[in-house]
């Protein structure tokens, strides 16, 4: 019994080391998970709309190239068609010459045989002329249609109308000094920052020193409020920006939806 007690006192327990190792593994796992979530959130906020636009633009470019190729082919056919018109004119001249020749041959010794041969040539020429006439209109019409379609696709799209923000209805909280923050698919735009407009990504809102200074300025301004101008794809950026302003800086906020992607006009506001 004494020997067993002695052996037990000389042993080393691994439990503390295993506990520390387990804690380290847990912390590393948590850090990796947080980093992946932040990266995924930034990716979703920044590329969804841009990818859709890029895909649409790529498809339009492919269609435009195909149309240009068809136009080139039809241009070549049109050149041939013009040559055909020239040939038709020559045929017409030849027909007139042959008709005159027929009249002269009426006085010949063997007029019946000669007339029949020449008349056959004239009839063949008539058939060729009619075939060329039938072929030309559809070709010209198709060329006009393709040229019109290509012109339509190449036309610069009209810019969307500006959105004029009206003073009525936005200062419902009674604030006299309004600060404007635009929220879009990529993040926020501080519309009235001291050094001009400032753009921040959605992922940078929470930790941005620029946004922090902006909110400090709002807080130091008496009777003030942050008005968020939210575009259709700017809800995620709005949630982050509004939460920071309300929870961390205890600021009054308001929101106003922007119906399209046109330029925001704030000229009716004067501070």
SEKESE-102031 format. One line per 5 residues: number of its first residue (from 1); their letters; for each residue x, y, z of C-alpha. Coordinates in steps of 0.001 Angstrom, whole numbers, plus 500000, padded with zeros to 6 digits. Example, Ala and Ser with C-alpha at 12.3 -4.5 7.8 and 13.67 -1.06 7.14 Angstrom:
2
1	as	512300/495500/507800 ~ 513670/498940/507140
END
This chain:
271
1	xxxxx	500000/500000/500000 ~ 502845/502395/500832 ~ 504470/501806/497434 ~ 501279/502665/495570 ~ 500943/505945/497439
6	xxxxx	504532/506841/496526 ~ 503974/506132/492816 ~ 500816/508230/492795 ~ 502536/511278/494266 ~ 505268/511231/491591
11	xxxxx	502806/511216/488569 ~ 502051/514360/486448 ~ 498440/515258/485578 ~ 497782/516330/481930 ~ 494372/517805/482654
16	xxxxx	495490/521505/482884 ~ 497373/521270/479576 ~ 494409/519625/477849 ~ 492089/522344/479167 ~ 494331/525106/477801
21	xxxxx	494600/523342/474440 ~ 490816/522963/474213 ~ 490351/526674/474975 ~ 492835/527659/472259 ~ 491095/525446/469703
26	xxxxx	487742/526963/470622 ~ 489046/530523/470289 ~ 490634/529817/466893 ~ 487429/528194/465638 ~ 485394/531209/466752
31	xxxxx	487805/533663/465056 ~ 487708/531727/461774 ~ 483897/531604/461882 ~ 483606/535358/462463 ~ 486065/536164/459650
36	xxxxx	484169/533944/457195 ~ 480850/535565/458112 ~ 482264/539081/457639 ~ 483756/538157/454252 ~ 480507/536548/453121
41	xxxxx	478487/539575/454235 ~ 480823/541944/452369 ~ 480683/539811/449234 ~ 476888/539610/449213 ~ 476503/543329/449803
46	xxxxx	478941/544360/447113 ~ 478549/542037/444126 ~ 474924/540929/443769 ~ 473726/543924/441768 ~ 477050/544392/439981
51	xxxxx	477092/540751/438830 ~ 473555/541080/437455 ~ 474503/544220/435528 ~ 477719/542647/434217 ~ 475828/539540/433036
56	xxxxx	473195/541634/431267 ~ 475866/543828/429657 ~ 477798/540762/428482 ~ 474667/539267/426877 ~ 473912/542545/425087
61	xxxxx	477482/542744/423782 ~ 477241/539180/422430 ~ 473938/539976/420708 ~ 475380/543186/419269 ~ 478371/541303/417842
66	xxxxx	476058/538725/416252 ~ 473975/541483/414698 ~ 477084/543247/413413 ~ 478154/539996/411782 ~ 474740/539618/410129
71	xxxxx	474851/543242/408994 ~ 478261/542662/407427 ~ 476937/539599/405595 ~ 473910/541504/404351 ~ 476079/544436/403302
76	xxxxx	478055/542033/401167 ~ 474843/540652/399699 ~ 473633/544184/399092 ~ 476801/544942/397132 ~ 476120/541861/395064
81	xxxxx	472531/542997/394742 ~ 473697/546372/393429 ~ 475799/544519/390906 ~ 472667/542588/390000 ~ 470769/545837/389449
86	xxxxx	473542/546946/387147 ~ 473269/543631/385347 ~ 469510/544136/385062 ~ 470108/547465/383379 ~ 472432/545773/380922
91	xxxxx	469825/543077/380324 ~ 467248/545750/379623 ~ 469579/547368/377125 ~ 470228/543985/375558 ~ 466496/543367/375368
96	xxxxx	465974/546644/373539 ~ 468790/545771/371184 ~ 467304/542329/370567 ~ 463872/543817/369916 ~ 465370/546121/367359
101	xxxxx	467223/543178/365881 ~ 463934/541281/365603 ~ 462414/544086/363622 ~ 465382/544068/361274 ~ 465222/540295/360867
106	xxxxx	461599/540486/359793 ~ 462965/541485/356430 ~ 465374/538530/356286 ~ 464922/535543/353977 ~ 464171/533107/356795
111	xxxxx	462440/535365/359349 ~ 460408/532681/361167 ~ 463407/530648/362310 ~ 465417/533706/363311 ~ 462480/535285/365146
116	xxxxx	461885/532122/367163 ~ 465483/531899/368306 ~ 465690/535531/369262 ~ 462280/535485/370923 ~ 463383/532564/373081
121	xxxxx	466430/534525/374234 ~ 464225/537500/375070 ~ 461838/535322/377103 ~ 464730/533816/379054 ~ 466018/537281/379844
126	xxxxx	462549/538315/381017 ~ 462482/535396/383448 ~ 465894/536309/384840 ~ 464822/539917/385340 ~ 461635/538887/387171
131	xxxxx	463582/536522/389447 ~ 466010/539281/390367 ~ 463135/541671/391101 ~ 461498/539144/393445 ~ 464725/538429/395300
136	xxxxx	465767/542044/395948 ~ 462883/543437/398099 ~ 463021/540782/400886 ~ 466786/541146/401133 ~ 466621/544940/401378
141	xxxxx	463800/544774/403939 ~ 465697/542320/406141 ~ 468800/544513/405973 ~ 466795/547556/407083 ~ 465314/545619/410016
146	xxxxx	468713/544443/411244 ~ 470240/547903/410880 ~ 467377/549412/412888 ~ 467752/546791/415621 ~ 471511/547316/415834
151	xxxxx	471042/551086/416029 ~ 468522/550634/418823 ~ 470923/548473/420833 ~ 473808/550907/420341 ~ 471810/553910/421505
156	xxxxx	472943/555241/424873 ~ 470229/554557/427457 ~ 468545/557660/428784 ~ 469741/558598/432268 ~ 467211/558084/434998
161	xxxxx	465503/561180/436287 ~ 466907/562908/439333 ~ 465110/562347/442619 ~ 464258/565672/444227 ~ 463935/565250/447992
166	xxxxx	461158/567472/449334 ~ 461557/569153/452739 ~ 457947/568428/453660 ~ 457517/565196/455587 ~ 461166/564377/456264
171	xxxxx	461679/566441/459414 ~ 458841/564839/461323 ~ 460916/564519/464458 ~ 461157/568300/464670 ~ 464896/568473/463899
176	xxxxx	466018/571669/462223 ~ 469460/570444/461055 ~ 469406/567382/458824 ~ 472429/565278/457874 ~ 472008/563047/454810
181	xxxxx	473386/559507/454405 ~ 472705/557610/451167 ~ 472417/553802/451469 ~ 473019/551657/448367 ~ 474088/548136/447387
186	xxxxx	477784/548704/448159 ~ 477532/550718/451360 ~ 476814/554323/452355 ~ 477608/557824/451067 ~ 477991/560679/453547
191	xxxxx	476381/563386/451420 ~ 477390/566383/453537 ~ 480758/565447/455002 ~ 483161/568334/455604 ~ 485624/567314/452872
196	xxxxx	482946/566418/450327 ~ 481055/563176/449840 ~ 482576/560118/451514 ~ 481853/556544/450413 ~ 482116/553589/452798
201	xxxxx	481544/549893/452159 ~ 478924/548013/454170 ~ 481589/545970/455954 ~ 483475/549117/457030 ~ 480524/550973/458568
206	xxxxx	480863/549576/462082 ~ 484607/550230/462419 ~ 485080/553276/460174 ~ 486751/556287/461759 ~ 485296/558513/459029
211	xxxxx	481741/557513/459944 ~ 482524/557928/463639 ~ 483738/561525/463101 ~ 480672/562238/460996 ~ 478330/561033/463747
216	xxxxx	480313/562997/466358 ~ 479724/566102/464267 ~ 475995/565360/464138 ~ 475882/564828/467892 ~ 477587/568165/468539
221	xxxxx	475075/569975/466323 ~ 472017/571161/468198 ~ 468560/570085/467045 ~ 469979/567611/464504 ~ 468965/564324/462911
226	xxxxx	470458/561821/460452 ~ 468177/561219/457459 ~ 468954/557968/455614 ~ 468169/558016/451864 ~ 467603/554332/451078
231	xxxxx	467844/552986/447543 ~ 466123/549710/446632 ~ 469290/547671/447200 ~ 470507/549587/450258 ~ 468588/547932/453114
236	xxxxx	471565/546049/454531 ~ 473775/549149/454568 ~ 470929/551090/456209 ~ 470565/548545/459023 ~ 474259/548768/459913
241	xxxxx	474488/552549/459607 ~ 471259/553271/461511 ~ 472134/550837/464300 ~ 475490/552551/464838 ~ 473907/556018/464887
246	xxxxx	471049/555078/467213 ~ 472651/552616/469634 ~ 476193/553921/469936 ~ 475659/557675/469468 ~ 472013/557934/470617
251	xxxxx	471114/560079/467607 ~ 467685/560768/466155 ~ 467265/559194/462729 ~ 464779/559142/459886 ~ 464542/557271/456610
256	xxxxx	463318/558067/453111 ~ 463087/555491/450270 ~ 464572/556511/446906 ~ 462449/555091/444023 ~ 465174/554770/441356
261	xxxxx	468927/554950/440720 ~ 468856/558558/439526 ~ 470868/561382/441061 ~ 469598/562579/444439 ~ 468794/566303/444431
266	xxxxx	468996/567976/447866 ~ 468895/571544/446569 ~ 465632/572307/448404 ~ 467332/571885/451780 ~ 469242/574804/453252
271	x	471029/574641/456558
END
